[in-house]
Amino acid sequence: MENVLVNELPISSPYTHLLTPLSSENPLFLIQQTEYVKTLPEINGKILVDNIFRFGNTSKRFFELSYATGKINLESVVYIELDRKNSIRITANTILQEVPNVVNNSILNSAQKKLILHGVSI
């Protein structure tokens, strides 16, 4: 299994992809190690990273990264807050349901784990 899940987001989204690192390691390091970074388009764009397994369900859960000419700018990290009912956040929570073993062995508390695995957006 890849250390980072990569999911394409709708064209209407300000982000091209949602990346979900599957451990509490530094997400920037994990992202650099993925095949995904070798396939970035030669345009300017932004990706969103769900950092839930490193910081939990906090204000540092999501951050964006910019990329240009096929390279991610690792110094472009901007933390963003998404409302619990935001469609991208709902998508992020749905993606987490695909990795129940990772969720169950994460830093999340038992109530958060249960909610995610039952499809409730947190």
mmCIF file of the C-alpha atoms, coordinates in Angstrom:
data_MODEL
# 
_entry.id   MODEL 
# 
loop_
_atom_site.group_PDB 
_atom_site.id 
_atom_site.type_symbol 
_atom_site.label_atom_id 
_atom_site.label_alt_id 
_atom_site.label_comp_id 
_atom_site.label_asym_id 
_atom_site.label_entity_id 
_atom_site.label_seq_id 
_atom_site.pdbx_PDB_ins_code 
_atom_site.Cartn_x 
_atom_site.Cartn_y 
_atom_site.Cartn_z 
_atom_site.occupancy 
_atom_site.B_iso_or_equiv 
_atom_site.pdbx_formal_charge 
_atom_site.auth_seq_id 
_atom_site.auth_comp_id 
_atom_site.auth_asym_id 
_atom_site.auth_atom_id 
_atom_site.pdbx_PDB_model_num 
ATOM 1   C CA . MET A 1 1   ? 0.000   0.000  0.000   1.00 0.00 ? 1   MET A CA 1 
ATOM 2   C CA . GLU A 1 2   ? 1.173   3.486  -0.857  1.00 0.00 ? 2   GLU A CA 1 
ATOM 3   C CA . ASN A 1 3   ? 1.962   5.755  2.119   1.00 0.00 ? 3   ASN A CA 1 
ATOM 4   C CA . VAL A 1 4   ? -0.209  8.516  0.649   1.00 0.00 ? 4   VAL A CA 1 
ATOM 5   C CA . LEU A 1 5   ? -3.675  8.173  -0.870  1.00 0.00 ? 5   LEU A CA 1 
ATOM 6   C CA . VAL A 1 6   ? -4.146  10.389 -3.921  1.00 0.00 ? 6   VAL A CA 1 
ATOM 7   C CA . ASN A 1 7   ? -7.665  11.351 -4.998  1.00 0.00 ? 7   ASN A CA 1 
ATOM 8   C CA . GLU A 1 8   ? -8.657  13.648 -7.820  1.00 0.00 ? 8   GLU A CA 1 
ATOM 9   C CA . LEU A 1 9   ? -11.073 16.423 -6.890  1.00 0.00 ? 9   LEU A CA 1 
ATOM 10  C CA . PRO A 1 10  ? -13.826 17.866 -9.100  1.00 0.00 ? 10  PRO A CA 1 
ATOM 11  C CA . ILE A 1 11  ? -12.827 20.529 -11.607 1.00 0.00 ? 11  ILE A CA 1 
ATOM 12  C CA . SER A 1 12  ? -14.964 23.024 -9.659  1.00 0.00 ? 12  SER A CA 1 
ATOM 13  C CA . SER A 1 13  ? -12.646 22.624 -6.658  1.00 0.00 ? 13  SER A CA 1 
ATOM 14  C CA . PRO A 1 14  ? -9.779  25.077 -6.112  1.00 0.00 ? 14  PRO A CA 1 
ATOM 15  C CA . TYR A 1 15  ? -7.547  21.982 -5.687  1.00 0.00 ? 15  TYR A CA 1 
ATOM 16  C CA . THR A 1 16  ? -6.648  19.368 -8.270  1.00 0.00 ? 16  THR A CA 1 
ATOM 17  C CA . HIS A 1 17  ? -6.106  16.539 -5.784  1.00 0.00 ? 17  HIS A CA 1 
ATOM 18  C CA . LEU A 1 18  ? -6.599  15.559 -2.167  1.00 0.00 ? 18  LEU A CA 1 
ATOM 19  C CA . LEU A 1 19  ? -3.631  13.759 -0.627  1.00 0.00 ? 19  LEU A CA 1 
ATOM 20  C CA . THR A 1 20  ? -4.019  11.737 2.564   1.00 0.00 ? 20  THR A CA 1 
ATOM 21  C CA . PRO A 1 21  ? -0.770  10.610 4.206   1.00 0.00 ? 21  PRO A CA 1 
ATOM 22  C CA . LEU A 1 22  ? -1.440  7.336  6.046   1.00 0.00 ? 22  LEU A CA 1 
ATOM 23  C CA . SER A 1 23  ? 0.865   7.805  9.017   1.00 0.00 ? 23  SER A CA 1 
ATOM 24  C CA . SER A 1 24  ? 1.917   10.379 11.574  1.00 0.00 ? 24  SER A CA 1 
ATOM 25  C CA . GLU A 1 25  ? 5.239   10.966 9.803   1.00 0.00 ? 25  GLU A CA 1 
ATOM 26  C CA . ASN A 1 26  ? 6.029   14.321 8.224   1.00 0.00 ? 26  ASN A CA 1 
ATOM 27  C CA . PRO A 1 27  ? 3.516   14.584 5.368   1.00 0.00 ? 27  PRO A CA 1 
ATOM 28  C CA . LEU A 1 28  ? 5.865   16.638 3.196   1.00 0.00 ? 28  LEU A CA 1 
ATOM 29  C CA . PHE A 1 29  ? 8.425   13.843 3.331   1.00 0.00 ? 29  PHE A CA 1 
ATOM 30  C CA . LEU A 1 30  ? 5.791   11.215 2.531   1.00 0.00 ? 30  LEU A CA 1 
ATOM 31  C CA . ILE A 1 31  ? 4.436   13.240 -0.389  1.00 0.00 ? 31  ILE A CA 1 
ATOM 32  C CA . GLN A 1 32  ? 7.915   13.643 -1.866  1.00 0.00 ? 32  GLN A CA 1 
ATOM 33  C CA . GLN A 1 33  ? 8.296   9.845  -1.834  1.00 0.00 ? 33  GLN A CA 1 
ATOM 34  C CA . THR A 1 34  ? 5.117   9.139  -3.841  1.00 0.00 ? 34  THR A CA 1 
ATOM 35  C CA . GLU A 1 35  ? 4.850   8.430  -7.535  1.00 0.00 ? 35  GLU A CA 1 
ATOM 36  C CA . TYR A 1 36  ? 2.260   11.212 -7.664  1.00 0.00 ? 36  TYR A CA 1 
ATOM 37  C CA . VAL A 1 37  ? 4.878   13.974 -7.572  1.00 0.00 ? 37  VAL A CA 1 
ATOM 38  C CA . LYS A 1 38  ? 6.444   12.566 -10.738 1.00 0.00 ? 38  LYS A CA 1 
ATOM 39  C CA . THR A 1 39  ? 3.158   12.977 -12.625 1.00 0.00 ? 39  THR A CA 1 
ATOM 40  C CA . LEU A 1 40  ? 2.210   16.548 -11.750 1.00 0.00 ? 40  LEU A CA 1 
ATOM 41  C CA . PRO A 1 41  ? 1.032   18.532 -14.766 1.00 0.00 ? 41  PRO A CA 1 
ATOM 42  C CA . GLU A 1 42  ? 3.198   21.286 -16.181 1.00 0.00 ? 42  GLU A CA 1 
ATOM 43  C CA . ILE A 1 43  ? 0.702   23.922 -15.059 1.00 0.00 ? 43  ILE A CA 1 
ATOM 44  C CA . ASN A 1 44  ? 0.164   25.929 -11.903 1.00 0.00 ? 44  ASN A CA 1 
ATOM 45  C CA . GLY A 1 45  ? -2.205  24.525 -9.320  1.00 0.00 ? 45  GLY A CA 1 
ATOM 46  C CA . LYS A 1 46  ? -2.862  23.593 -5.723  1.00 0.00 ? 46  LYS A CA 1 
ATOM 47  C CA . ILE A 1 47  ? -3.299  20.334 -3.876  1.00 0.00 ? 47  ILE A CA 1 
ATOM 48  C CA . LEU A 1 48  ? -4.969  19.812 -0.526  1.00 0.00 ? 48  LEU A CA 1 
ATOM 49  C CA . VAL A 1 49  ? -3.435  17.573 2.141   1.00 0.00 ? 49  VAL A CA 1 
ATOM 50  C CA . ASP A 1 50  ? -5.462  15.921 4.906   1.00 0.00 ? 50  ASP A CA 1 
ATOM 51  C CA . ASN A 1 51  ? -3.071  15.805 7.841   1.00 0.00 ? 51  ASN A CA 1 
ATOM 52  C CA . ILE A 1 52  ? -5.502  14.053 10.216  1.00 0.00 ? 52  ILE A CA 1 
ATOM 53  C CA . PHE A 1 53  ? -3.162  11.195 11.127  1.00 0.00 ? 53  PHE A CA 1 
ATOM 54  C CA . ARG A 1 54  ? -0.462  13.625 12.274  1.00 0.00 ? 54  ARG A CA 1 
ATOM 55  C CA . PHE A 1 55  ? -2.435  16.364 14.049  1.00 0.00 ? 55  PHE A CA 1 
ATOM 56  C CA . GLY A 1 56  ? -5.873  14.831 14.528  1.00 0.00 ? 56  GLY A CA 1 
ATOM 57  C CA . ASN A 1 57  ? -9.079  16.715 13.856  1.00 0.00 ? 57  ASN A CA 1 
ATOM 58  C CA . THR A 1 58  ? -7.612  20.151 14.644  1.00 0.00 ? 58  THR A CA 1 
ATOM 59  C CA . SER A 1 59  ? -7.113  23.458 12.855  1.00 0.00 ? 59  SER A CA 1 
ATOM 60  C CA . LYS A 1 60  ? -3.955  21.936 11.333  1.00 0.00 ? 60  LYS A CA 1 
ATOM 61  C CA . ARG A 1 61  ? -5.866  19.047 9.759   1.00 0.00 ? 61  ARG A CA 1 
ATOM 62  C CA . PHE A 1 62  ? -5.843  20.494 6.229   1.00 0.00 ? 62  PHE A CA 1 
ATOM 63  C CA . PHE A 1 63  ? -3.179  22.422 4.376   1.00 0.00 ? 63  PHE A CA 1 
ATOM 64  C CA . GLU A 1 64  ? -2.662  23.391 0.780   1.00 0.00 ? 64  GLU A CA 1 
ATOM 65  C CA . LEU A 1 65  ? 0.470   23.216 -1.338  1.00 0.00 ? 65  LEU A CA 1 
ATOM 66  C CA . SER A 1 66  ? 1.089   25.016 -4.607  1.00 0.00 ? 66  SER A CA 1 
ATOM 67  C CA . TYR A 1 67  ? 2.790   23.479 -7.585  1.00 0.00 ? 67  TYR A CA 1 
ATOM 68  C CA . ALA A 1 68  ? 4.148   24.888 -10.824 1.00 0.00 ? 68  ALA A CA 1 
ATOM 69  C CA . THR A 1 69  ? 5.901   23.374 -13.820 1.00 0.00 ? 69  THR A CA 1 
ATOM 70  C CA . GLY A 1 70  ? 5.485   19.904 -12.363 1.00 0.00 ? 70  GLY A CA 1 
ATOM 71  C CA . LYS A 1 71  ? 7.094   20.626 -8.977  1.00 0.00 ? 71  LYS A CA 1 
ATOM 72  C CA . ILE A 1 72  ? 5.513   21.058 -5.552  1.00 0.00 ? 72  ILE A CA 1 
ATOM 73  C CA . ASN A 1 73  ? 6.605   24.165 -3.668  1.00 0.00 ? 73  ASN A CA 1 
ATOM 74  C CA . LEU A 1 74  ? 7.205   22.723 -0.186  1.00 0.00 ? 74  LEU A CA 1 
ATOM 75  C CA . GLU A 1 75  ? 7.447   26.218 1.252   1.00 0.00 ? 75  GLU A CA 1 
ATOM 76  C CA . SER A 1 76  ? 3.929   27.129 0.136   1.00 0.00 ? 76  SER A CA 1 
ATOM 77  C CA . VAL A 1 77  ? 2.158   25.389 3.046   1.00 0.00 ? 77  VAL A CA 1 
ATOM 78  C CA . VAL A 1 78  ? -0.993  27.246 4.077   1.00 0.00 ? 78  VAL A CA 1 
ATOM 79  C CA . TYR A 1 79  ? -3.228  25.742 6.756   1.00 0.00 ? 79  TYR A CA 1 
ATOM 80  C CA . ILE A 1 80  ? -6.910  26.066 5.972   1.00 0.00 ? 80  ILE A CA 1 
ATOM 81  C CA . GLU A 1 81  ? -10.050 25.327 7.917   1.00 0.00 ? 81  GLU A CA 1 
ATOM 82  C CA . LEU A 1 82  ? -12.917 23.572 6.199   1.00 0.00 ? 82  LEU A CA 1 
ATOM 83  C CA . ASP A 1 83  ? -16.370 23.561 7.716   1.00 0.00 ? 83  ASP A CA 1 
ATOM 84  C CA . ARG A 1 84  ? -17.578 20.118 8.755   1.00 0.00 ? 84  ARG A CA 1 
ATOM 85  C CA . LYS A 1 85  ? -20.215 20.256 6.010   1.00 0.00 ? 85  LYS A CA 1 
ATOM 86  C CA . ASN A 1 86  ? -17.807 21.395 3.284   1.00 0.00 ? 86  ASN A CA 1 
ATOM 87  C CA . SER A 1 87  ? -17.960 18.987 0.321   1.00 0.00 ? 87  SER A CA 1 
ATOM 88  C CA . ILE A 1 88  ? -14.175 18.521 0.245   1.00 0.00 ? 88  ILE A CA 1 
ATOM 89  C CA . ARG A 1 89  ? -14.106 17.695 3.954   1.00 0.00 ? 89  ARG A CA 1 
ATOM 90  C CA . ILE A 1 90  ? -16.941 15.198 3.452   1.00 0.00 ? 90  ILE A CA 1 
ATOM 91  C CA . THR A 1 91  ? -14.931 13.639 0.604   1.00 0.00 ? 91  THR A CA 1 
ATOM 92  C CA . ALA A 1 92  ? -11.869 13.473 2.871   1.00 0.00 ? 92  ALA A CA 1 
ATOM 93  C CA . ASN A 1 93  ? -13.871 11.648 5.537   1.00 0.00 ? 93  ASN A CA 1 
ATOM 94  C CA . THR A 1 94  ? -15.288 9.231  2.958   1.00 0.00 ? 94  THR A CA 1 
ATOM 95  C CA . ILE A 1 95  ? -11.749 8.430  1.811   1.00 0.00 ? 95  ILE A CA 1 
ATOM 96  C CA . LEU A 1 96  ? -10.792 7.626  5.411   1.00 0.00 ? 96  LEU A CA 1 
ATOM 97  C CA . GLN A 1 97  ? -13.479 4.929  5.475   1.00 0.00 ? 97  GLN A CA 1 
ATOM 98  C CA . GLU A 1 98  ? -11.434 3.054  2.851   1.00 0.00 ? 98  GLU A CA 1 
ATOM 99  C CA . VAL A 1 99  ? -8.592  2.521  5.344   1.00 0.00 ? 99  VAL A CA 1 
ATOM 100 C CA . PRO A 1 100 ? -10.240 1.300  8.564   1.00 0.00 ? 100 PRO A CA 1 
ATOM 101 C CA . ASN A 1 101 ? -7.033  -0.288 9.884   1.00 0.00 ? 101 ASN A CA 1 
ATOM 102 C CA . VAL A 1 102 ? -5.199  3.027  9.611   1.00 0.00 ? 102 VAL A CA 1 
ATOM 103 C CA . VAL A 1 103 ? -8.090  4.904  11.246  1.00 0.00 ? 103 VAL A CA 1 
ATOM 104 C CA . ASN A 1 104 ? -8.298  2.384  14.107  1.00 0.00 ? 104 ASN A CA 1 
ATOM 105 C CA . ASN A 1 105 ? -4.544  2.605  14.759  1.00 0.00 ? 105 ASN A CA 1 
ATOM 106 C CA . SER A 1 106 ? -4.360  6.407  14.546  1.00 0.00 ? 106 SER A CA 1 
ATOM 107 C CA . ILE A 1 107 ? -4.132  9.180  17.121  1.00 0.00 ? 107 ILE A CA 1 
ATOM 108 C CA . LEU A 1 108 ? -7.854  9.898  16.819  1.00 0.00 ? 108 LEU A CA 1 
ATOM 109 C CA . ASN A 1 109 ? -9.967  9.260  19.887  1.00 0.00 ? 109 ASN A CA 1 
ATOM 110 C CA . SER A 1 110 ? -12.385 6.337  19.890  1.00 0.00 ? 110 SER A CA 1 
ATOM 111 C CA . ALA A 1 111 ? -15.448 8.536  19.268  1.00 0.00 ? 111 ALA A CA 1 
ATOM 112 C CA . GLN A 1 112 ? -13.830 10.159 16.202  1.00 0.00 ? 112 GLN A CA 1 
ATOM 113 C CA . LYS A 1 113 ? -12.798 6.761  14.838  1.00 0.00 ? 113 LYS A CA 1 
ATOM 114 C CA . LYS A 1 114 ? -16.324 5.438  15.234  1.00 0.00 ? 114 LYS A CA 1 
ATOM 115 C CA . LEU A 1 115 ? -17.875 8.485  13.552  1.00 0.00 ? 115 LEU A CA 1 
ATOM 116 C CA . ILE A 1 116 ? -15.507 8.330  10.564  1.00 0.00 ? 116 ILE A CA 1 
ATOM 117 C CA . LEU A 1 117 ? -15.972 4.604  10.073  1.00 0.00 ? 117 LEU A CA 1 
ATOM 118 C CA . HIS A 1 118 ? -19.769 5.038  10.182  1.00 0.00 ? 118 HIS A CA 1 
ATOM 119 C CA . GLY A 1 119 ? -19.674 7.770  7.533   1.00 0.00 ? 119 GLY A CA 1 
ATOM 120 C CA . VAL A 1 120 ? -20.245 10.773 9.772   1.00 0.00 ? 120 VAL A CA 1 
ATOM 121 C CA . SER A 1 121 ? -18.219 13.831 8.802   1.00 0.00 ? 121 SER A CA 1 
ATOM 122 C CA . ILE A 1 122 ? -16.035 15.164 11.608  1.00 0.00 ? 122 ILE A CA 1 
# 
